[in-house]
Amino acid sequence: MYPGFIYWRKRAGRGSYCGNDWSAVLAHACHSSTDTADSYRAEFSPGASFGVRRPLRFLAWKLELNEKQTTELAKVLAELKTERAQAEVEGRRAASALADLASAAEFDLAKAKAAADLKVRSAEKVSGALVAALARLHALLDPDQRERLAYLVRTGVVQL
């Protein structure tokens, strides 16, 4: 008997496991989380686009989107992902330029300003893309779906 399952069973208030039916234990372990923000926060990583690993499937499920809405949401998320990826590339380019300036014999203030401005411009582009995406989502969603999206954002389940 695997000790982790014994620990899990005792923590869940079910006593120790006796018997050979592991499928019941596994099924309960996989489906025991409740529908709360904490359980989703543990399941979905905040580093991904929109704060979840699979934002399209997750939002389509939580907001109960129809097929047309899901298709449009996929386009919106793809554009945001592209813009964020471009901002990462520009951020690495700016960091490399600043590192080159730091190791140079003489510091060039104009090049340093240009590298810093590149980071600022890319952040502004991401910010603009996020505002445009929210505007498109607002037009796409029903009032009830907008309320659910706002709840997900407020609770930290979805991070914009």
Residue pairs with C-beta under 8 A, 6 or more apart in sequence:
1 17
5 17
5 22
5 25
5 29
6 16
6 17
8 25
8 29
9 15
9 16
9 17
9 25
10 16
12 28
12 32
17 25
33 39
33 42
33 43
37 155
37 156
37 157
40 52
40 58
40 157
41 156
41 157
44 51
44 52
44 53
44 54
44 58
44 157
45 51
45 52
45 53
46 156
46 159
48 55
49 55
49 77
49 80
49 81
49 84
50 59
50 77
50 80
50 158
50 159
50 160
51 156
51 157
51 158
51 159
51 160
52 58
52 59
52 157
52 158
55 77
55 158
56 70
56 73
56 74
56 77
58 158
59 65
59 73
59 149
59 152
59 158
60 69
60 70
60 73
62 148
62 152
63 69
63 141
63 145
63 148
63 149
64 145
65 73
65 145
69 140
69 141
69 145
72 136
72 140
73 137
73 140
76 133
76 136
76 137
76 140
77 133
79 129
79 133
80 129
80 130
80 133
83 125
83 126
83 129
84 126
86 122
86 125
87 122
87 123
87 125
87 126
90 118
90 119
90 121
90 122
91 119
91 122
93 118
94 115
94 116
94 118
94 119
94 122
97 111
97 114
97 115
97 118
98 112
98 115
98 116
101 107
101 108
101 111
101 112
101 115
130 160
134 160
137 149
138 146
141 149
149 158
152 158
153 159
153 160
